């Protein structure tokens, strides 16, 4: 009586602790296939009669300097990079402007001649709509890589200036002033700018995750409540509130028809709850550019999760509570990508994200809230995976309950009907 619940709870909590701690303990160590773009717009320049292209040199330095086993650095054109940023396909972009070589050449000459000059710039664009943690990782990776590039360019530029100052007949070049050495050692200005900043009321990119979590909980908890309360009303389980206890006579109804009733209640409840969530978001001044699309997708996601959860409960009974918690919560939250991006979690979580419901709901909600309901930004995946989940739930529930009914494994005693 006491050993079984202790053993089940221990195993359950061990799985919970492993999954939740593993994905947050060391994201940098777990980094893999983290998508970033590199755009080189530098057109080059002529310095001392020679054509130079520092943009190409920096591109090669970044490709070799950024670890390929951790970061998927994609060399793209500006238009393609912006399209991928708009759809969340990349988390950040390193941009080398068209006048980079020209400004760098002017800096080399201007450091020893009077006149006003402007430092060349390298831009690091973050994508805040991909989430705050993804932005932090982009900033860390980009700043580290560009700082190393800046040091290399500074050494190269210093050597170039000293070579230019060396007398034609030989001899030593004049000593550079301290200010000149400082300017040449740190020649590039690194600018960090957000691409399409999020408006206020988005929780710095976390509202999509919590909204998706609400939808998942509505389907999961809803399926448990509907399953229990309808079974109680039909007399299959007792009802107890405080000291009040009642156990109605079992209703002579098939398992399949019972499940149909639960499914119907779930569909009605999903639409009501989706409207409630939308109303709460509106009252809290949460930006809602596509309220109708969010309502429809929310109701559909709740229905898919709820019907699948009810089918599992119909198939395995009370054990379905644990199965649903493991499927939708324990495995779902760490693999959702809502807080820590999938590319910064252990690879087995990335594998789970391919089919775990929480990730599919999250990318669908994020697309509606942050990416103008763009199908390429995850809405297409969110919709079709919800369709697949709903189909699995319907087929599973129909097959298993009809099979139980065929085998006359009814939940009521015919002799007492």
C-alpha positions in Angstrom: 0.0 0.0 0.0 2.8 2.5 0.8 5.7 1.1 -1.2 4.0 1.5 -4.7 3.2 5.3 -4.4 6.7 6.0 -3.0 8.4 4.2 -5.8 6.2 5.8 -8.5 6.7 9.3 -7.1 10.5 8.8 -6.8 10.9 7.7 -10.4 8.5 10.5 -11.5 10.5 13.2 -9.6 13.8 11.8 -10.8 12.7 12.2 -14.4 11.3 15.7 -13.7 14.6 16.8 -12.1 16.7 15.4 -14.8 14.8 17.0 -17.6 14.4 20.4 -16.0 17.9 20.8 -14.7 19.7 19.3 -17.7 18.4 22.0 -20.0 19.3 25.0 -17.9 22.5 24.0 -16.2 25.0 24.9 -19.0 23.4 26.2 -22.2 26.8 27.3 -23.7 28.1 23.8 -23.3 25.0 22.4 -25.0 25.1 24.8 -27.9 24.7 23.2 -31.3 23.5 24.3 -34.7 22.7 27.8 -33.3 21.7 29.8 -36.5 23.3 33.1 -37.2 23.8 35.1 -40.4 26.9 36.9 -41.7 26.4 39.6 -44.3 29.4 41.1 -46.1 28.4 44.2 -48.0 32.0 45.6 -48.2 32.9 46.7 -51.7 36.6 47.1 -51.0 38.9 50.1 -51.6 42.2 51.0 -53.1 45.0 51.7 -50.6 48.5 52.7 -51.9 47.5 51.7 -55.4 46.4 48.2 -54.3 42.9 46.8 -54.1 42.0 45.6 -50.7 38.9 44.0 -49.3 38.9 43.8 -45.5 35.3 42.6 -45.5 36.4 39.3 -47.1 39.2 38.9 -44.6 36.9 39.5 -41.7 34.4 37.0 -43.2 37.0 34.3 -43.4 38.2 35.2 -39.9 34.7 34.8 -38.5 34.0 31.6 -40.3 37.2 30.1 -38.8 36.9 31.8 -35.4 33.3 30.9 -34.6 33.1 27.2 -33.7 31.2 25.4 -36.4 30.1 22.6 -34.0 28.2 25.1 -31.9 27.1 27.9 -34.4 25.6 27.5 -37.8 27.1 30.6 -39.3 25.3 31.3 -42.7 27.0 33.7 -45.1 24.0 35.4 -46.8 23.0 38.4 -48.8 21.3 41.3 -47.0 17.8 40.5 -48.3 17.9 36.8 -47.5 19.3 37.6 -44.0 16.5 40.0 -43.3 13.9 37.5 -44.4 15.3 34.9 -42.1 15.4 37.4 -39.3 11.8 38.3 -39.9 10.7 34.7 -39.8 13.0 33.8 -36.8 15.0 31.3 -38.9 18.2 33.0 -37.6 18.8 34.5 -34.1 21.2 37.2 -35.1 23.2 38.8 -37.9 26.7 40.1 -38.2 26.8 42.9 -40.8 29.9 44.3 -42.5 28.9 47.6 -44.1 29.8 48.6 -47.7 32.3 51.3 -46.7 34.2 49.2 -44.2 37.5 49.0 -46.2 37.3 52.6 -47.2 36.8 53.8 -43.6 39.6 51.5 -42.4 42.0 52.8 -45.0 41.1 56.4 -44.1 41.7 55.6 -40.4 45.2 54.3 -41.3 46.1 57.5 -43.1 44.2 59.8 -40.7 45.9 58.4 -37.6 49.1 60.2 -38.6 47.7 63.2 -40.5 45.5 66.0 -39.2 41.8 66.0 -40.0 38.5 64.4 -38.9 37.9 60.7 -39.4 35.2 58.2 -38.6 35.9 54.7 -37.2 34.7 51.8 -39.4 31.8 49.9 -37.9 30.7 46.3 -37.6 27.1 45.7 -36.7 25.7 42.9 -34.6 21.9 42.6 -35.0 20.0 40.6 -32.4 16.5 39.2 -32.9 14.6 39.9 -29.7 11.5 38.2 -31.2 13.3 34.9 -30.9 13.4 35.2 -27.1 15.6 36.9 -24.5 18.0 34.0 -24.0 18.6 33.7 -27.7 19.4 37.4 -27.8 21.8 37.0 -24.9 23.6 34.1 -26.7 23.9 36.1 -29.9 25.3 39.1 -28.0 27.9 36.9 -26.2 29.0 35.0 -29.4 29.0 38.1 -31.6 30.8 40.3 -29.1 33.5 37.8 -28.5 34.1 37.0 -32.2 34.1 40.7 -33.3 36.4 41.7 -30.4 39.0 39.1 -31.6 38.5 40.4 -35.2 39.0 44.0 -34.0 42.3 43.0 -32.3 43.6 41.3 -35.5 42.6 44.2 -37.7 44.3 46.6 -35.2 47.6 44.7 -35.4 47.4 44.6 -39.2 46.6 48.3 -39.4 49.4 49.2 -37.0 51.9 47.3 -39.1 50.6 48.9 -42.3 50.9 52.4 -40.9 54.5 51.7 -39.7 55.4 50.4 -43.1 54.0 53.5 -44.7 56.0 55.7 -42.4 59.3 53.9 -43.1 61.6 56.2 -45.2 62.1 55.0 -48.8 65.8 54.7 -48.4 65.5 52.5 -45.3 65.9 53.2 -41.7 63.5 53.1 -38.8 60.0 54.5 -38.9 59.2 57.4 -36.5 57.7 56.3 -33.2 53.9 56.4 -33.1 52.3 58.6 -30.5 50.4 56.9 -27.6 47.1 58.3 -28.9 47.9 56.9 -32.4 48.7 53.5 -31.0 45.5 53.4 -29.0 43.4 54.4 -32.1 45.1 51.8 -34.3 44.9 49.0 -31.7 41.1 49.5 -31.4 40.1 50.6 -34.9 36.6 49.1 -35.3 33.4 50.3 -33.5 31.1 47.4 -32.7 27.4 48.3 -32.7 24.8 46.1 -31.2 21.2 46.8 -32.4 18.0 44.9 -32.1 16.2 43.9 -35.3 12.5 44.8 -35.2 12.4 45.5 -31.4 9.5 44.1 -29.5 6.8 46.6 -28.2 6.1 47.0 -24.6 3.8 44.4 -23.1 5.6 41.4 -24.5 7.6 40.5 -21.4 10.8 40.9 -23.5 9.8 38.0 -25.6 8.4 35.7 -23.0 4.6 36.2 -23.4 4.5 33.7 -26.3 6.0 31.0 -24.1 3.6 31.6 -21.2 0.6 31.9 -23.5 1.5 28.6 -25.1 1.9 27.1 -21.6 -1.6 28.3 -20.8 -3.0 26.6 -23.8 -1.2 23.3 -23.0 -2.4 23.4 -19.4 -5.9 24.2 -20.5 -6.0 21.1 -22.6 -4.1 18.9 -20.1 -5.8 20.0 -16.9 -9.1 20.3 -18.7 -9.0 16.7 -19.9 -8.3 15.5 -16.3 -11.2 17.6 -14.9 -13.6 16.6 -17.6 -12.6 12.9 -17.3 -13.1 12.9 -13.5 -16.3 14.9 -13.3 -18.1 13.2 -16.1 -17.1 9.8 -14.7 -18.5 10.9 -11.4 -21.7 12.1 -12.9 -22.1 8.8 -14.7 -21.5 6.8 -11.5 -18.1 5.3 -12.4 -16.2 7.0 -9.6 -17.4 8.5 -6.3 -17.8 12.2 -5.7 -16.3 13.6 -2.5 -16.2 17.3 -1.4 -15.1 17.6 2.2 -17.4 15.5 4.3 -19.9 15.1 1.5 -19.6 11.8 -0.3 -21.8 10.3 -2.9 -21.5 7.5 -5.5 -24.2 7.5 -8.1 -25.3 4.2 -9.7 -23.3 3.4 -12.8 -25.0 4.5 -16.0 -25.3 1.8 -18.7 -23.4 3.6 -21.3 -20.6 2.3 -23.6 -17.0 3.4 -23.2 -17.0 4.9 -26.7 -20.2 7.0 -26.0 -18.7 8.1 -22.8 -15.6 9.3 -24.6 -17.8 11.1 -27.2 -19.5 13.0 -24.4 -16.1 14.0 -22.9 -14.8 15.1 -26.3 -17.9 17.2 -26.9 -17.4 19.0 -23.5 -13.7 19.5 -24.3 -14.5 21.2 -27.7 -17.0 23.6 -26.1 -14.7 24.3 -23.2 -11.7 25.0 -25.5 -13.5 27.7 -27.3 -14.7 29.4 -24.1 -11.3 29.2 -22.5 -9.5 30.5 -25.7 -11.9 33.5 -25.5 -11.1 34.0 -21.8 -7.4 34.0 -22.4 -7.8 36.5 -25.3 -9.8 38.8 -23.0 -7.3 38.6 -20.2 -4.5 39.4 -22.6 -6.4 42.4 -23.9 -7.1 43.7 -20.4 -3.4 43.4 -19.6 -2.6 45.6 -22.7 -0.7 42.7 -24.4 -0.1 43.5 -28.1 -2.5 41.5 -30.2 -2.1 42.2 -33.9 -4.0 39.1 -34.9 -6.7 38.4 -32.3 -8.9 36.3 -34.5 -6.0 34.1 -35.6 -4.8 33.7 -32.0 -8.3 32.8 -30.8 -8.7 30.1 -33.6 -5.3 28.6 -33.1 -5.7 28.7 -29.3 -9.0 26.8 -29.4 -7.6 24.3 -31.9 -4.5 23.7 -29.8 -6.5 23.2 -26.6 -8.9 20.8 -28.4 -5.9 18.8 -29.8 -4.2 18.5 -26.4 -7.5 17.8 -24.6 -8.8 15.2 -26.9 -5.5 13.3 -26.9 -5.3 13.5 -23.1 -8.9 12.1 -22.8 -8.1 9.3 -25.2 -5.0 8.3 -23.1 -7.2 8.3 -20.0 -9.8 6.2 -21.7 -7.1 3.8 -22.8 -5.2 3.2 -19.6 -7.4 4.7 -16.9 -5.8 6.3 -13.8 -2.3 5.6 -15.1 -3.1 8.0 -17.9 -2.7 10.9 -15.4 1.1 10.1 -15.2 1.4 9.5 -18.9 -0.2 12.8 -19.7 2.0 14.6 -17.2 5.1 13.0 -18.7 4.1 13.6 -22.3 2.8 17.2 -22.0 4.7 18.7 -19.0 7.9 16.8 -18.0 9.1 16.2 -21.5 7.3 19.2 -23.0 8.5 22.2 -21.1 12.3 21.6 -21.4 11.9 20.9 -25.2 9.6 23.8 -25.9 12.3 26.3 -26.7 10.3 29.0 -25.1 12.9 30.1 -22.6 16.2 28.5 -23.6 16.4 28.0 -27.4 16.4 24.4 -28.6 19.9 24.9 -30.0 21.2 25.6 -26.5 19.8 22.5 -24.9 21.0 18.9 -24.9 20.5 17.3 -28.3 18.0 14.7 -27.0 15.8 17.7 -26.1 16.1 18.9 -29.7 15.0 15.5 -30.8 12.0 15.6 -28.5 11.1 19.1 -29.9 10.4 17.5 -33.3 7.2 16.0 -31.9 6.5 17.2 -28.4 3.2 19.2 -28.3 4.6 22.1 -26.2 7.2 23.1 -28.8 4.6 22.9 -31.7 2.2 25.1 -29.7 4.9 27.6 -28.8 6.2 28.2 -32.3 2.6 28.6 -33.5 1.8 31.2 -30.8 5.1 33.0 -31.2 4.5 33.3 -35.0 1.1 34.9 -34.3 2.3 37.2 -31.6 5.7 38.3 -32.8 6.1 37.4 -36.5 2.8 38.7 -38.0 1.3 35.2 -38.2 3.9 34.3 -40.8 3.5 30.6 -41.8 7.3 30.4 -42.3 7.9 31.6 -38.8 6.4 28.4 -37.2 2.6 28.9 -37.7 2.5 26.2 -40.4 4.3 23.7 -38.2 2.1 24.6 -35.3 -1.1 24.1 -37.2 -0.1 20.8 -39.0 1.3 19.3 -35.9 -1.9 20.1 -34.0 -3.8 18.4 -36.8 -1.6 15.4 -36.5 -2.0 15.3 -32.7 -5.8 15.7 -33.0 -5.9 12.8 -35.5 -3.8 10.6 -33.3 -6.1 11.3 -30.3 -9.2 10.6 -32.3 -7.9 7.4 -33.8 -6.5 6.2 -30.5 -9.6 7.0 -28.5 -12.0 5.5 -31.1 -10.0 2.3 -31.6 -9.4 1.5 -27.9 -12.9 2.3 -26.6 -14.6 0.4 -29.5 -12.2 -2.5 -28.8 -13.1 -2.5 -25.1 -16.8 -2.4 -26.0 -16.4 -5.2 -28.5 -14.8 -7.3 -25.7 -17.6 -6.4 -23.4 -15.3 -4.8 -20.9 -18.0 -2.4 -19.8 -17.7 -0.2 -16.7 -21.2 -1.1 -15.3 -22.8 -4.3 -14.1 -25.5 -5.4 -16.5 -27.2 -7.4 -13.8 -27.8 -4.1 -11.8 -28.9 -2.1 -14.9 
